[in-house]
Amino acid sequence: NYISSIGCAVSEDGVHFQRYKRPVLEPTDEFDRFGCEDPRVTYLQFDERGLFLITYTALSAPAFSGRGNRVGLASTEDFRAFQKHGLVTPGVEDKDAVIFPGLINGRIAMLHRILPDIQIVYFDDFEQMTNPGEDFWGKYLATLSDFTVMKPKYEWEARKIGAGPPPIETEEGWLLLYHGVDEKGVYRMGAALLDLENPIRVRARSPQPLLEPQKPYERDGDIPNVVFPEGAVILNENLYVYYGGADKCCCLATVKLKDLLDYLLGL
């Protein structure tokens, strides 16, 4: 029936993982009754506490129907107990949401994707994020272009783009890995540097994809020709990027963080 749930796995070296036996987030509400998928995890300190915030695609309609995609929010303190907080995007098709791992000018910042662009939204606090009020999204949508961070620009991302893992803070800016889809439906990965204080300003952006479907497990699967980045960590100055291959398997790619930043700054 292709109804998805979200599992959890832990690793000490970033390569070898131990899986939980049971899902940690499952379809239990009307807004995600057809699936919980594409999770991104951010650790954020706010209100004198820290939480792991999990954004995920909540499906209120069957997968591949082209409708019913929203962004759900869940949280955990210890990856043992998880709490859902409902939807955190407006009542339109919206997904690929990632939360910045630090407050920006005192506010919670989140990237998301209303087709075909990547937008940013700010919340004054966690309460506003989960209970924004009646007119919050209406005013936001009325001026959506003011919050657009990136639009499809190159041939390899002509159809649509979307944020990958949560942005990574570096001295040079927020490092954003993102996916782009061409007119043939091929998913590839690119990278951009966003200004630390004003992330709507793009400092650099890769004109060519940094990762594309080449291996059999990236080319053949539930959806062919897909590399879909969703997680990233820095270990020993290396960037570990976790991505989906053809919507069938979880994959890993690595790069020296300095090499990637030097490449972007040299464009």
Secondary structure, DSSP 8 states (H G I E B T S, - for coil): ---B-B--EE-SSSSS-EE-SS-SB---SGGGTTEEEEEEEEEEEETTEEEEEEEEEEESS-TTSS--EEEEEEEESSSSSEEEEEE-S-SSS-EEEEE-SS-BTTBEEEEEE-TTSEEEEEESSHHHHH---TTHHHHHHHTGGGGEEE---SGGGSSEEEE-S--EEETTEEEEEEEEE-TT--EEEEEEEE-SS-TTSEEEE-SS-SB---SHHHHSSSSSS-EEEEEEEEETTEEEEEEEETTTEEEEEEEEHHHHHHHHHT-
